[in-house]
Amino acid sequence: MIQKVLGVVPGGEQLHYLLQRRAGGLKDFDRELRLKVVDWELMVGHLAALGIDVVGTRFFEMGSGWFPTLPLPLCLYLGGAASVDTVDLNPHMKPDLTSRCATALAGSLATIAKATGRDEGELREMQRATARALERGASIGEATNGVIRYRAPADAAATDQPDSSLDVVFSNSVLEHIPAPVIDRCFAESSRILRPGGVFFHSANCGDHYAYVDRRLTQLHYLAYSDAAWKKWDNAFLYQNRLRATDFTRMARTAGFTIEVDTSRPHPKHIAALARIDVHPQFSRYSRDELAITSIDFIGRKPHASAPT
């Protein structure tokens, strides 16, 4: 209810940020960063299995968030990426959190070195230089020698990137917060800006996010509500589209991508939870297994250009 109110009152965004720092997802910064480094390592592992290295690769991130942690941009920079464009509809990224992130990544250099094959000593020099530059007030672009390019407000569904200019488009815990028609446009734009044979990697959380703060709820609780009823609980800061994992891969295929990795699997505890939920009829088009999936990592590949005839 607090988020609902802050989403409509003047100054609500700044108050919401302060609450996140004091009592929300930004309170335990070190834990959140460790979890994001794990996410980054998983992403890099999936890409490596498809023959895509971080070194020399051109990345584009949908949804920068409060600070570049998947440490998406920063870990990719340290890992040797050629470029990392990161965009967000809203300028959420905070200089103090970005600086703190760069400093804290000193504890993850062994992980980054192992995942990318780079020398840990060289990474330590880069990390220290980046952290010092950010402490002095440099922008993320200046601190990374132009490798990371952060833009907000900017629209991932309508970028200014040249056609076929990037190798990887990615997001982490973003798709579940975007309306379905916008996801369709983002996927179409991804197809335009990726080179033939390029890929996108998306990690999405298909569970009820309120369950993380209210232990009485399960991650499938929100499936009991119609769209009209759910609008009462949805809010500007934590919009949840309630799409299932199969929706994301279906939209990717519609945009022309071939799905090469799909980690979505129904968990037995979620299947059991469905028996205790009066699932709304609007979700009847899904099987029980499809409803019970609460997370997915998937990679779609843009087809290679057809050989000339």
Secondary structure, 3 states (H helix, E strand, C coil): CHHHHHCCCCCHHHHHHHHHHHHCCCCCHHHHHHHHHHHHHHHHHHHHHCCCCCCCCEEEEECCCCCCCCCHHHHHHHCCCCEEEEECCCCCCCHHHHHHHHHHHHHHHHHHHHHHCCCHHHHHHHHHHHHHHHHCCCCHHHHCCCCEEEECCCCCCCCCCCCCCEEEEEEECCHHHCCHHHHHHHHHHHHHHEEEEEEEEEEEECCCHHHHCCCCCCCCHHHHCCHHHHCCCCCCCCCCCCCCHHHHHHHHHHCCCEEEEECCCCCHHHHHHHCCCCCCHHHCCCCHHHHHCCEEEEEEECCCCCCCC
